[in-house]
Amino acid sequence: MNEERRGSSRVLKRLMLLFGTDEPRNQGFTRNLSREGIEIAARKVPPPKTELLIRLQTDSGDIDLHGVVRWRKAGQSMGVELHERPLAYLDLLSELSGNLRAR
């Protein structure tokens, strides 16, 4: 899928996170992030349409997110569309994008 169809650019960054349906307790990490969603790599990957709570772990503190699984590669990764984008998440994206351009 190209960037135009996705609607936003992706930032390639590995950040640790926790996720789950009732509470974030399963471990994973980001493969990439955008305004609309996150690709998450994990051993335990829920099926599409599963609602998830995500706790993104950053140097500045945890960021809690809520989204829905849109696709998955069993035992490898999943694409999660975010329902809301807290300011802390948008600030993180901006910071990561700026750091990439500065290199």
TORKOL-4160 file (C-alpha; in steps of 0.2 Angstrom, whole numbers, padded with zeros to 4 digits, m for minus):
103
<pt num="1" X="0000" Y="0000" Z="0000"/>
<pt num="2" X="0008" Y="0017" Z="m0005"/>
<pt num="3" X="0008" Y="0032" Z="0006"/>
<pt num="4" X="m0006" Y="0041" Z="m0004"/>
<pt num="5" X="m0018" Y="0027" Z="0000"/>
<pt num="6" X="m0013" Y="0026" Z="0018"/>
<pt num="7" X="m0016" Y="0045" Z="0020"/>
<pt num="8" X="0000" Y="0049" Z="0031"/>
<pt num="9" X="0018" Y="0046" Z="0031"/>
<pt num="10" X="0025" Y="0033" Z="0043"/>
<pt num="11" X="0039" Y="0034" Z="0055"/>
<pt num="12" X="0050" Y="0019" Z="0057"/>
<pt num="13" X="0054" Y="0017" Z="0076"/>
<pt num="14" X="0055" Y="0003" Z="0088"/>
<pt num="15" X="0047" Y="0007" Z="0105"/>
<pt num="16" X="0041" Y="m0005" Z="0118"/>
<pt num="17" X="0023" Y="m0006" Z="0122"/>
<pt num="18" X="0010" Y="m0016" Z="0131"/>
<pt num="19" X="m0007" Y="m0020" Z="0123"/>
<pt num="20" X="m0023" Y="m0030" Z="0127"/>
<pt num="21" X="m0042" Y="m0030" Z="0126"/>
<pt num="22" X="m0046" Y="m0027" Z="0145"/>
<pt num="23" X="m0029" Y="m0020" Z="0150"/>
<pt num="24" X="m0012" Y="m0018" Z="0142"/>
<pt num="25" X="m0003" Y="m0033" Z="0148"/>
<pt num="26" X="0004" Y="m0042" Z="0132"/>
<pt num="27" X="0021" Y="m0036" Z="0126"/>
<pt num="28" X="0026" Y="m0030" Z="0109"/>
<pt num="29" X="0035" Y="m0016" Z="0100"/>
<pt num="30" X="0031" Y="m0003" Z="0086"/>
<pt num="31" X="0038" Y="m0006" Z="0069"/>
<pt num="32" X="0031" Y="0011" Z="0062"/>
<pt num="33" X="0019" Y="0025" Z="0068"/>
<pt num="34" X="0008" Y="0037" Z="0059"/>
<pt num="35" X="m0006" Y="0049" Z="0064"/>
<pt num="36" X="m0019" Y="0036" Z="0059"/>
<pt num="37" X="m0011" Y="0020" Z="0067"/>
<pt num="38" X="0003" Y="0009" Z="0072"/>
<pt num="39" X="0011" Y="m0007" Z="0066"/>
<pt num="40" X="0014" Y="m0018" Z="0081"/>
<pt num="41" X="0026" Y="m0033" Z="0081"/>
<pt num="42" X="0021" Y="m0046" Z="0094"/>
<pt num="43" X="0020" Y="m0065" Z="0097"/>
<pt num="44" X="0002" Y="m0064" Z="0102"/>
<pt num="45" X="m0008" Y="m0055" Z="0088"/>
<pt num="46" X="m0027" Y="m0054" Z="0090"/>
<pt num="47" X="m0038" Y="m0055" Z="0075"/>
<pt num="48" X="m0045" Y="m0040" Z="0065"/>
<pt num="49" X="m0059" Y="m0030" Z="0073"/>
<pt num="50" X="m0052" Y="m0033" Z="0090"/>
<pt num="51" X="m0053" Y="m0017" Z="0101"/>
<pt num="52" X="m0036" Y="m0014" Z="0110"/>
<pt num="53" X="m0029" Y="m0003" Z="0124"/>
<pt num="54" X="m0011" Y="0001" Z="0120"/>
<pt num="55" X="0002" Y="0008" Z="0132"/>
<pt num="56" X="0016" Y="0015" Z="0122"/>
<pt num="57" X="0032" Y="0017" Z="0133"/>
<pt num="58" X="0043" Y="0032" Z="0129"/>
<pt num="59" X="0058" Y="0041" Z="0137"/>
<pt num="60" X="0045" Y="0055" Z="0142"/>
<pt num="61" X="0033" Y="0043" Z="0150"/>
<pt num="62" X="0019" Y="0031" Z="0145"/>
<pt num="63" X="0006" Y="0036" Z="0132"/>
<pt num="64" X="m0011" Y="0027" Z="0133"/>
<pt num="65" X="m0020" Y="0024" Z="0116"/>
<pt num="66" X="m0036" Y="0015" Z="0110"/>
<pt num="67" X="m0038" Y="0007" Z="0093"/>
<pt num="68" X="m0044" Y="m0007" Z="0083"/>
<pt num="69" X="m0034" Y="m0021" Z="0074"/>
<pt num="70" X="m0037" Y="m0019" Z="0055"/>
<pt num="71" X="m0025" Y="m0033" Z="0049"/>
<pt num="72" X="m0013" Y="m0045" Z="0055"/>
<pt num="73" X="0001" Y="m0057" Z="0050"/>
<pt num="74" X="m0002" Y="m0071" Z="0063"/>
<pt num="75" X="0013" Y="m0072" Z="0076"/>
<pt num="76" X="0021" Y="m0058" Z="0068"/>
<pt num="77" X="0013" Y="m0041" Z="0067"/>
<pt num="78" X="m0004" Y="m0031" Z="0066"/>
<pt num="79" X="m0010" Y="m0014" Z="0060"/>
<pt num="80" X="m0020" Y="m0004" Z="0073"/>
<pt num="81" X="m0030" Y="0010" Z="0068"/>
<pt num="82" X="m0031" Y="0023" Z="0082"/>
<pt num="83" X="m0048" Y="0030" Z="0088"/>
<pt num="84" X="m0040" Y="0045" Z="0096"/>
<pt num="85" X="m0023" Y="0054" Z="0095"/>
<pt num="86" X="m0018" Y="0062" Z="0112"/>
<pt num="87" X="m0007" Y="0077" Z="0111"/>
<pt num="88" X="0007" Y="0067" Z="0119"/>
<pt num="89" X="0006" Y="0055" Z="0104"/>
<pt num="90" X="0006" Y="0069" Z="0091"/>
<pt num="91" X="0021" Y="0077" Z="0100"/>
<pt num="92" X="0030" Y="0061" Z="0099"/>
<pt num="93" X="0027" Y="0059" Z="0080"/>
<pt num="94" X="0032" Y="0076" Z="0077"/>
<pt num="95" X="0048" Y="0074" Z="0087"/>
<pt num="96" X="0052" Y="0057" Z="0079"/>
<pt num="97" X="0049" Y="0065" Z="0061"/>
<pt num="98" X="0060" Y="0080" Z="0065"/>
<pt num="99" X="0074" Y="0068" Z="0071"/>
<pt num="100" X="0073" Y="0058" Z="0055"/>
<pt num="101" X="0074" Y="0074" Z="0044"/>
<pt num="102" X="0089" Y="0080" Z="0055"/>
<pt num="103" X="0100" Y="0065" Z="0051"/>
